[in-house]
Amino acid sequence: MRNGECPREAELLEWLCAALPASWPGDLGAHVERCPSCAALAAVVPPLRDERQASIRAASVPSSAIVWWRLRLRARREATARALRPIAAAQAVTLACAVGVLAAVIGIVAPGASTVDGWLGAIREGAEAAGAAAVPSTMAQLLSPGGIAFGLAGALLLVITPVAIYFALSDR
């Protein structure tokens, strides 16, 4: 014996899978009674074989019409997905262009808006030109309602753009 295996296990397994052990061939029955490894195998294999045969009998194979219908349905879904890919790509490009145009419009409307400091400086210059007595500091401008609105609009744009691109490129 090697590693707890019997040299006759392969022969016993082949016979157990092929027939019912009503009568053992040759001296195999006597060997099974003496060998604990083969006895365990002889106890386990018949119930497993019966369960396998029962599950094979219980398995229902769908009719060819159902298989054909499922195949056509799958092909239709795949064709729809293939047809929608260019549309999703066009939507993503359109969205990217819209974001670019929005950034360009903001740049044109507020020439000093290349940086927040420049934007706030343009506001300060405009306030001084209008004759404002005291121009608030940069921090006060950032915390003003206009500065908060500007910051929230920028943050919203940074969040919405990737989400919109994700939904434009997703399969659903």
C-alpha positions in Angstrom: 0.0 0.0 0.0 1.2 3.5 -0.8 -0.3 6.7 0.9 -3.2 4.7 2.3 -4.3 3.6 -1.1 -4.9 0.0 -2.2 -3.4 -1.2 -5.5 -6.8 -2.7 -6.3 -8.8 0.5 -5.8 -8.8 1.3 -9.5 -10.1 -2.1 -10.4 -12.8 -1.9 -7.6 -13.8 1.6 -8.7 -14.2 0.5 -12.3 -16.3 -2.4 -11.4 -18.5 -0.4 -9.0 -19.2 2.3 -11.6 -20.1 -0.3 -14.2 -22.3 -2.7 -12.2 -24.2 -3.3 -9.1 -22.3 -5.3 -6.4 -24.7 -8.2 -6.2 -21.9 -10.6 -6.9 -18.3 -9.7 -6.8 -16.0 -10.9 -9.6 -13.3 -13.4 -8.6 -11.7 -12.7 -5.2 -12.7 -9.0 -5.2 -15.4 -9.6 -2.6 -13.0 -11.2 -0.2 -10.5 -8.4 -0.8 -13.1 -5.7 0.0 -13.9 -7.5 3.3 -10.2 -7.4 4.3 -9.1 -4.0 3.0 -10.5 -1.0 4.9 -9.7 1.4 2.0 -11.6 -0.7 -0.5 -14.5 -1.3 2.0 -14.9 2.5 2.4 -14.8 2.9 -1.4 -17.4 0.2 -1.8 -19.7 1.9 0.8 -19.4 5.3 -0.8 -19.5 4.7 -4.6 -22.9 3.0 -5.0 -24.9 5.9 -3.4 -23.0 8.5 -5.4 -23.6 6.5 -8.6 -27.3 6.2 -7.8 -27.5 9.9 -7.1 -25.7 10.7 -10.4 -28.2 8.5 -12.3 -31.2 10.0 -10.6 -30.0 13.6 -11.4 -29.4 12.6 -15.0 -33.0 11.2 -15.2 -34.4 14.3 -13.5 -32.6 16.8 -15.8 -34.9 18.3 -18.3 -33.5 19.3 -21.6 -35.3 22.3 -23.1 -37.0 21.9 -26.4 -35.3 23.1 -29.6 -37.8 25.9 -29.9 -36.9 27.3 -26.5 -33.2 27.0 -27.3 -33.7 28.7 -30.7 -35.8 31.5 -29.0 -33.1 32.1 -26.4 -30.4 32.2 -29.1 -32.4 34.8 -31.1 -33.1 36.8 -28.0 -29.4 36.9 -27.1 -28.4 37.8 -30.6 -30.9 40.6 -30.6 -29.5 42.0 -27.3 -26.0 41.8 -28.6 -27.0 43.6 -31.8 -28.7 46.3 -29.8 -25.6 46.8 -27.6 -23.4 47.0 -30.7 -25.8 49.6 -32.3 -25.8 51.7 -29.1 -22.1 52.0 -28.7 -21.5 54.7 -31.4 -24.5 56.6 -29.9 -23.0 56.5 -26.4 -19.6 57.6 -27.8 -21.3 60.5 -29.6 -23.0 61.5 -26.4 -19.8 61.4 -24.5 -18.0 63.6 -27.2 -21.0 66.0 -27.1 -20.8 66.2 -23.4 -17.1 66.9 -23.4 -17.6 69.6 -26.1 -20.4 71.2 -24.0 -18.0 71.3 -21.0 -15.3 72.8 -23.1 -17.7 75.4 -24.6 -18.9 76.3 -21.0 -15.3 76.8 -19.9 -14.6 78.9 -23.0 -17.7 81.1 -22.3 -16.6 81.6 -18.7 -13.1 82.5 -20.0 -14.5 85.0 -22.4 -17.1 86.6 -20.1 -14.6 87.0 -17.2 -11.2 87.8 -18.8 -9.4 87.8 -15.5 -10.9 84.4 -14.5 -8.0 82.3 -15.6 -7.4 81.9 -11.9 -9.5 82.4 -8.8 -7.2 85.2 -7.7 -7.6 86.9 -11.1 -11.4 86.5 -10.9 -11.5 87.9 -7.4 -9.1 90.7 -8.5 -11.5 91.5 -11.4 -14.3 91.8 -8.9 -12.3 94.0 -6.6 -11.3 96.3 -9.6 -14.9 96.5 -10.6 -16.0 97.3 -7.1 -13.3 100.0 -6.8 -14.3 101.5 -10.2 -17.9 101.6 -9.1 -16.8 103.6 -6.1 -17.1 101.1 -3.3 -15.7 102.5 -0.1 -14.2 99.3 1.3 -13.3 96.3 -0.8 -13.4 93.1 1.2 -10.3 90.9 1.3 -9.9 87.8 -0.8 -11.0 85.5 2.0 -14.1 87.5 2.6 -14.8 87.4 -1.1 -14.4 83.6 -1.1 -16.8 83.3 1.8 -19.3 85.7 0.3 -22.5 84.3 -1.2 -21.1 84.8 -4.7 -17.8 83.1 -3.9 -19.6 80.2 -2.3 -21.9 79.9 -5.3 -18.9 80.0 -7.6 -17.2 77.3 -5.6 -20.3 75.1 -5.5 -20.8 75.5 -9.2 -17.2 74.4 -9.9 -17.5 71.4 -7.5 -20.8 70.4 -9.0 -19.2 70.6 -12.5 -16.3 68.4 -11.4 -18.7 65.8 -10.0 -21.4 65.8 -12.6 -19.0 65.6 -15.6 -17.5 62.2 -14.8 -20.9 60.8 -13.7 -22.5 62.0 -17.0 -19.7 60.5 -19.0 -20.0 57.2 -17.1 -23.7 57.0 -17.9 -23.2 58.0 -21.5 -20.7 55.2 -22.0 -22.4 52.6 -19.9 -24.2 49.7 -21.6 -27.5 50.4 -20.0 
